[in-house]
Amino acid sequence: MSSVGKCFRVATAVLPLFAATVFTAHAAYARTADWVVTTSCDGDAQLPLQAQPGDVIEIDLVNCTAGGILVNVNGTFRAPNATGTSSGYFGDPNVFNSPGHGPTGFPELGPVNDWYVFAANGQVTTIYAELQGTDGAGNPLRPGVALAGIGNTGNPNFVLRYGPPIDAVPVPMWLQSYGRNAADAPCREGWGPSWAQWMNAGAGGWTCDRQIPAYGQ
């Protein structure tokens, strides 16, 4: 069963990063991460829409026992062998505790300006990268885009997504109602028959209801 990655915002009172000698990687960012995403490499993960370009994102690959990978790819990426045309929505990574990282070099994943990070043996691999406002092709950051590919055994079958999938972004709705005299009383066109407790001073009664988008059609 696939697991959904977890994400939380980092509080302002965060412990500083450990000394660089503890890690095998690039130097750390001068500031701590604004958001932390955790994934076990066996399902999609999600970065909340509140994260903004310029925020530093910490991505933790945890318990990727089959060998995990995170690939910075363009927003059209979804599955192995999907052709990437440019780098993704993250800047250059700072990587800690990783057994391997670098440019992808995989033609099916895009050109070498895309980068990858490996995790192995169930260890925690931590990536710090700055969220960009566009990918390398100039596609804007928007709800539902794939920010990076994640997966086990070297194949990033899943994605780190910016918010929920595009077709799952909820549209706020307003409920409108008016009263009617009887159960068989017709409603105006576009309204549906219903019943509500607010009618007749709280005693309940028959209504006609409709829902409309809160921000217009």
Buried (B, 14 or more C-beta within 10 A) or exposed (E): EEBEBBBEEBEEEEEEBEEEEEBEBBEBBEEBBBBBBBBBBBBBBBBEBEBEEEBBBBBBBBBBBBBBBBBBBBBBBEEBEBEBBBBBBBBEBBBBBBEEBEBBEBEEBBBEBBBBBBBBEBBBBBBBBBBBEEBBEEBEBEEBBBBBBBBBEBBBBBBBBBBBBEEEEEEEEEEEBEEBEEEEEEBEEEBEBBEBEEBEEEEEBBBBBBEEEEEEE
